[in-house]
Amino acid sequence: MDQLWNIRFPDGSQQALSTGKSRHYFFQRMIDSVSEPAAIYETAFKYEDTKDFFDFLGFTQQDISEVMEVDPSTLFRWRKENRQLTKAITKNILEMDQVVAKGVRIFGSEPLFSDWLSTTNVSLGDRRPIDLLKTPYGVDQIDSVLEGMSWGAFQ
């Protein structure tokens, strides 16, 4: 799926520019629905918006509370109230989603990528990528490994 950017020029004219494959997986529709692409980074998701994403990852409430850096009881309340997440949490989730999009593209399917996430990886210090995905630094490590794989490195 291509990402489409609408460019407005000073003379009032507009042009649509396609930038190739989308960078997100679960949240691409939400991003596409925003009129200005950069505006997505000024918004924050509601808790309910993250359900399919965390279900795909198989995250428990404890895992989600680690990602969001809140107590599980706070997370329970957020879910009950469908609380709006902070911009910082939304940013972290979007970065995780970019890694998922890249992984699914590289592996060619959700099940293959999901299997890779659950398997220990030498390039990640014999840790499972799914465990590292809970921290921002872990997301960067997984992204680097996937980037290497996209260039032909065996990971």
QUIHU-V787091 format. One record per backbone hydrogen bond with DSSP energy under -0.5 kcal/mol. CO is the residue of the C=O (numbers start at 0). NH is the residue of the N-H. E is the energy in kcal/mol with one decimal. If there is no record, write none. Layout:
co->CO nh->NH e->E
co->CO nh->NH e->E
This chain:
co->0 nh->21 e->-2.1
co->1 nh->3 e->-0.5
co->2 nh->18 e->-2.7
co->4 nh->6 e->-0.7
co->4 nh->16 e->-3.2
co->6 nh->14 e->-2.3
co->8 nh->11 e->-2.5
co->12 nh->8 e->-3.0
co->14 nh->6 e->-3.4
co->16 nh->4 e->-3.0
co->19 nh->2 e->-1.8
co->26 nh->30 e->-2.1
co->27 nh->31 e->-3.0
co->28 nh->32 e->-1.6
co->30 nh->33 e->-1.2
co->34 nh->36 e->-0.6
co->35 nh->38 e->-1.9
co->36 nh->39 e->-1.1
co->37 nh->40 e->-1.3
co->38 nh->41 e->-1.9
co->39 nh->42 e->-1.0
co->44 nh->84 e->-3.6
co->45 nh->48 e->-1.2
co->46 nh->49 e->-1.7
co->47 nh->50 e->-1.4
co->49 nh->53 e->-2.5
co->50 nh->54 e->-2.4
co->51 nh->55 e->-2.2
co->52 nh->56 e->-1.7
co->53 nh->57 e->-0.8
co->53 nh->58 e->-2.1
co->54 nh->57 e->-0.6
co->59 nh->63 e->-2.6
co->60 nh->64 e->-2.4
co->61 nh->65 e->-1.8
co->62 nh->66 e->-2.1
co->63 nh->67 e->-2.5
co->64 nh->68 e->-0.8
co->64 nh->69 e->-2.1
co->70 nh->73 e->-0.5
co->70 nh->74 e->-2.2
co->71 nh->75 e->-2.3
co->72 nh->76 e->-1.8
co->73 nh->77 e->-2.5
co->74 nh->78 e->-2.5
co->75 nh->79 e->-2.3
co->76 nh->80 e->-2.4
co->77 nh->81 e->-0.8
co->77 nh->82 e->-2.4
co->78 nh->81 e->-0.6
co->82 nh->46 e->-2.3
co->85 nh->89 e->-2.5
co->86 nh->90 e->-2.5
co->87 nh->91 e->-2.1
co->88 nh->92 e->-2.4
co->89 nh->93 e->-2.6
co->90 nh->94 e->-2.2
co->91 nh->95 e->-2.1
co->92 nh->96 e->-2.5
co->93 nh->97 e->-1.9
co->94 nh->98 e->-1.6
co->95 nh->99 e->-2.1
co->96 nh->100 e->-2.7
co->97 nh->101 e->-2.4
co->98 nh->102 e->-2.7
co->99 nh->103 e->-2.8
co->100 nh->104 e->-2.1
co->101 nh->105 e->-2.5
co->102 nh->106 e->-2.8
co->103 nh->107 e->-1.9
co->108 nh->112 e->-1.9
co->109 nh->113 e->-3.0
co->110 nh->114 e->-2.3
co->111 nh->115 e->-2.0
co->112 nh->116 e->-2.4
co->113 nh->117 e->-1.3
co->115 nh->118 e->-1.3
co->116 nh->129 e->-2.5
co->118 nh->128 e->-0.7
co->120 nh->123 e->-1.1
co->120 nh->125 e->-1.7
co->120 nh->126 e->-0.9
co->121 nh->124 e->-1.8
co->126 nh->120 e->-1.7
co->127 nh->130 e->-1.0
co->127 nh->131 e->-1.4
co->128 nh->132 e->-1.7
co->130 nh->133 e->-0.9
co->131 nh->134 e->-1.8
co->134 nh->138 e->-2.3
co->135 nh->139 e->-1.8
co->136 nh->140 e->-2.0
co->137 nh->141 e->-2.7
co->138 nh->142 e->-2.5
co->139 nh->143 e->-2.2
co->140 nh->144 e->-2.2
co->141 nh->145 e->-2.8
co->142 nh->146 e->-2.5
co->143 nh->147 e->-2.2
co->144 nh->148 e->-2.2
co->145 nh->149 e->-2.2
co->146 nh->150 e->-0.9
co->147 nh->150 e->-0.7
co->147 nh->152 e->-2.6
co->148 nh->151 e->-1.7
co->152 nh->154 e->-0.6
